[in-house]
Amino acid sequence: MSTESVGARYRGLDAWPSRDILDVFIEGQMAAIAAVRAAVPQIEAAAEAVTARLRAGGRLVYVGAGTSGRLGLLDGVELIPTFDWPAERVVYLLAGGEGALLRAVEGAEDDREAGRRDIADANVTADDAVIAIAASGSTPYTLAALEAGRAKGALGIAIANNLGAPLLAAAEFPILLDTGTEAIGGSTRMKAGTAQKATLNLLSSLVMTRLGRVHDGYMVDLRATNEKLRRRSEQMLTEMTGASAEAAQAALRRCAGRVKPAVLVLRGLTPEAADKALAEAGGSLRRALQKTA
């Protein structure tokens, strides 16, 4: 298993000058991104499949243990404020439960029954997409959860860092991130973790873009929950429409702070008509603009 091995390149590392150690660590981070680049076709295919499930009303279900599980949770949590994705449509299954977020729960990742039970308790169905993440690709909890999800008809995505991993074989859409040996053997929070985080970024961001929650590079479905985000909403509107700051603020007030209907309001629609146009366009601002041009 390459992620557990120590390569000859790193022999004597602890005795090296600090700058040389950091250079090796940085090499690893660059190699991680190269591994993600090689997996882009698989990420694309997985994202398109996930989009179809979510468009039909399904949920994202992140599964993992340790670093991998925490990375999945981080990705899902960020979808809520960034894209206004409904919190009830993201599920986080972490070996050891919530307590494992802050400290290691011994033996949790080996509990296959817990993986199956967590899938059942989350009421995973054929509408959902399960994203299972494990550097080794053989973590019992994660593998059992993926298998249980697929048995219920859920879409199965696997992200792993070892060729031939059982997790990849169990998924409809396997994503291999071949990051190789770590500078610190077995410390998959480094190369493997970086590759996993980048892959999750790409996967979920493409899904949200395909679902109409990005327009011209703007996060037009953001949830303006603080002053910074309220200013960002106003700036988006002025840049996208050419409206004055005052007009943008007024449109946002009429639309309860929502950017997409505010764009249409600045085009002359009422808030009610803007909501209707967006609904008919499947939430896509671009299609709504084309239909109301």
Long-range contacts (C-beta under 8 A, 24 or more apart in sequence): 1-136, 1-138, 1-162, 2-161, 2-162, 2-163, 2-178, 2-179, 2-180, 2-181, 3-135, 3-136, 3-161, 3-162, 3-179, 3-180, 3-181, 3-182, 3-186, 3-188, 3-192, 4-136, 4-185, 4-186, 5-181, 5-185, 6-181, 6-182, 6-185, 7-180, 7-181, 9-181, 10-181, 10-183, 10-184, 10-185, 13-183, 13-184, 24-183, 25-183, 25-190, 28-179, 28-182, 28-183, 28-190, 28-191, 28-194, 29-190, 29-191, 29-194, 31-179, 31-180, 31-191, 32-177, 32-179, 32-190, 32-191, 32-192, 32-194, 32-195, 32-198, 33-194, 33-195, 33-198, 35-161, 35-177, 35-178, 35-179, 35-191, 35-195, 36-177, 36-195, 36-198, 36-199, 36-202, 38-178, 39-175, 39-176, 39-177, 39-199, 40-202, 42-173, 42-174, 42-175, 42-176, 43-175, 43-199, 43-202, 43-203, 43-206, 44-206, 45-173, 46-157, 46-173, 46-175, 46-203, 47-202, 47-203, 47-206, 47-207, 47-210, 48-210, 49-129, 49-155, 49-157, 49-172, 49-173, 50-129, 50-131, 50-155, 50-157, 50-203, 50-207, 51-206, 51-207, 51-210, 51-211, 53-127, 53-128, 53-129, 53-155, 54-89, 54-129, 54-207, 54-211, 55-211, 55-282, 56-127, 57-127, 58-89, 58-125, 58-127, 58-128, 58-129, 58-155, 59-88, 59-89, 59-90, 59-91, 59-127, 59-128, 59-129, 60-89, 60-90, 60-91, 60-128, 60-129, 60-131, 60-204, 61-91, 61-93, 61-119, 61-122, 61-124, 61-128, 61-129, 61-130, 61-131, 61-149, 61-154, 62-90, 62-91, 62-92, 62-93, 62-131, 62-133, 63-93, 63-115, 63-118, 63-130, 63-131, 63-132, 63-133, 63-141, 63-142, 63-145, 63-146, 63-149, 64-93, 64-94, 64-95, 64-132, 64-133, 64-134, 64-139, 64-142, 65-94, 65-95, 65-96, 65-100, 65-108, 65-109, 65-134, 65-139, 65-141, 65-142, 66-95, 66-100, 66-104, 66-109, 67-135, 67-188, 67-189, 67-193, 67-196, 68-133, 68-134, 68-135, 68-139, 68-142, 68-159, 68-188, 68-193, 68-196, 69-93, 69-94, 69-95, 69-100, 69-133, 69-142, 70-94, 70-101, 71-133, 71-193, 71-196, 71-197, 71-200, 72-131, 72-133, 72-200, 73-101, 74-197, 75-197, 75-200, 75-201, 75-204, 76-204, 79-204, 79-208, 80-223, 81-222, 81-223, 81-225, 81-229, 82-208, 82-219, 82-222, 83-208, 83-211, 83-213, 83-214, 83-219, 83-221, 83-222, 84-213, 84-221, 84-222, 84-223, 85-208, 85-213, 85-221, 91-122, 91-124, 91-128, 93-118, 93-119, 93-122, 93-145, 95-139, 95-141, 95-142, 108-141, 109-139, 109-140, 109-141, 109-142, 110-140, 110-141, 111-140, 111-141, 112-140, 112-141, 112-143, 112-144, 113-144, 114-141, 114-144, 115-140, 115-141, 115-142, 115-143, 115-144, 115-145, 115-146, 115-148, 116-144, 116-145, 116-147, 116-148, 118-145, 119-145, 119-148, 119-149, 119-152, 120-148, 124-148, 124-149, 124-152, 124-154, 125-152, 125-153, 125-154, 126-152, 126-153, 126-154, 127-154, 128-154, 128-155, 129-154, 129-155, 129-157, 130-154, 130-155, 130-156, 130-157, 131-157, 131-159, 131-200, 131-203, 132-156, 132-157, 132-158, 132-159, 132-167, 132-170, 132-171, 133-158, 133-159, 133-160, 133-196, 133-200, 134-158, 134-159, 134-160, 134-165, 134-167, 135-160, 135-161, 135-162, 135-188, 135-192, 135-193, 135-196, 136-160, 136-161, 136-162, 136-165, 136-188, 137-161, 137-162, 137-164, 137-165, 137-166, 137-167, 137-168, 138-162, 138-165, 138-166, 138-167, 139-167, 142-167, 143-167, 143-170, 146-170, 146-171, 157-203, 159-196, 159-199, 159-200, 161-188, 161-191, 161-192, 161-195, 161-196, 175-199, 211-283, 212-281, 212-282, 212-283, 212-284, 212-285, 212-286, 212-287, 213-283, 215-240, 215-260, 215-285, 215-286, 216-240, 218-259, 220-259, 220-260, 220-263, 220-285, 221-258, 221-259, 221-260, 222-259, 224-257, 230-257, 233-257, 233-259, 233-262, 237-262, 237-263, 237-266, 241-266, 241-267, 260-285, 260-288, 263-289, 264-288, 264-289, 264-292, 267-292
